[in-house]
């Protein structure tokens, strides 16, 4: 009975992470369309939420990687998964509050790896899968998006360079609706699957599923719904960073960045790589800006983003390890996870209440 209680807590926490992933990563999908005026904010976010939901049903390759190729499911317990999720949610909230577009994906994987190492030791980590399917793609994907976006905008400017700016701008704003929709679909195929994989890992650890099992339909549907709702709530501070602070973007650059990001994410999803969509779209934005003029990119802002990326895995891992250590003080039953859940909810409520009292807008409000 106690293991079932912990499993319920893990599933609810995983869906809460999926929700934070949605509002944290909204900027990845809509920032370029909003910043160039291709779409009104609420329309862009609603469209992205819908396609995030649809995209979650396209593939389960990434879910299989998270469930089977990063940590050893034979030694993982639901409490380990819970602690990793809290580590990821905590880092998501810290970077969201700061307006930094860090990686929810790497926060999740870092949190679970950290809690697993704290519980079992380094034998719990499948090094080949972690390096080959997480760390190497983390480096390659944003560089690839940078190059693809740079080449794309170079070709675009060469083709339309002699056309009237007004006609070109309107054309690419229409094109951004398509490329933005494709990016939202790609985001759903990759990011929602990470939560599916984590819930599946918890079900395997609890004995509810056999080793190597695919996510049940209810896991797929609930993960899709959670990330779509999170996307619709919007992460406005991060939208500003991605859409305006890295470069001053025109419609052609937005189209190229979105197209490059969608292409890289969809290709990675096909191979089962749990990619950071944040890394990819920001790599595309930087590439589209640098191809026009190196000085067009605000490299100081870009440097802050890269720093947040580098910190994500170790920071989430450290938090996950600390959370697991705290839960073990109360034994192996559900008391530790319950206390952590209540403390986390109380802390979040306190932070939002204090911010409201100061008269500052809540970062995720759609205002």
Secondary structure, 3 states (H helix, E strand, C coil): CHHHHHHHHHHHHHHHHHHHHHHHHHHHHHHHHHHCCCCCHHHHHHHHHHHHHHHCCCCCHHHHHHHHCCECCCCCCHHHHHHHHHHHHHHHHHHHHHCCCCCHHHHHHHHHHHHHHHHHCHHHECHHHHHHHHHHHHHHHHHHHHHHHHHHHHHHHHHHCCCCHHHHHHHHHHHHHHHHHHHHHHHHHHHHHHHHHHHHHHHHHHCCCCCCCCCCHHHHHHHHHHHHHHHHHCCHHHHHHHHHHCCCCCHHHHHHHHHHHHHHHHHHHHCCCCCCHHHHHHHHHHHHHHHHCHHHCCHHHHHHHHHHHHHHHHHHHHHHHHHHHHHHCCCCCCHHHHHHHHHHHHHHHHHHHHHHHCCCCCCCCCC
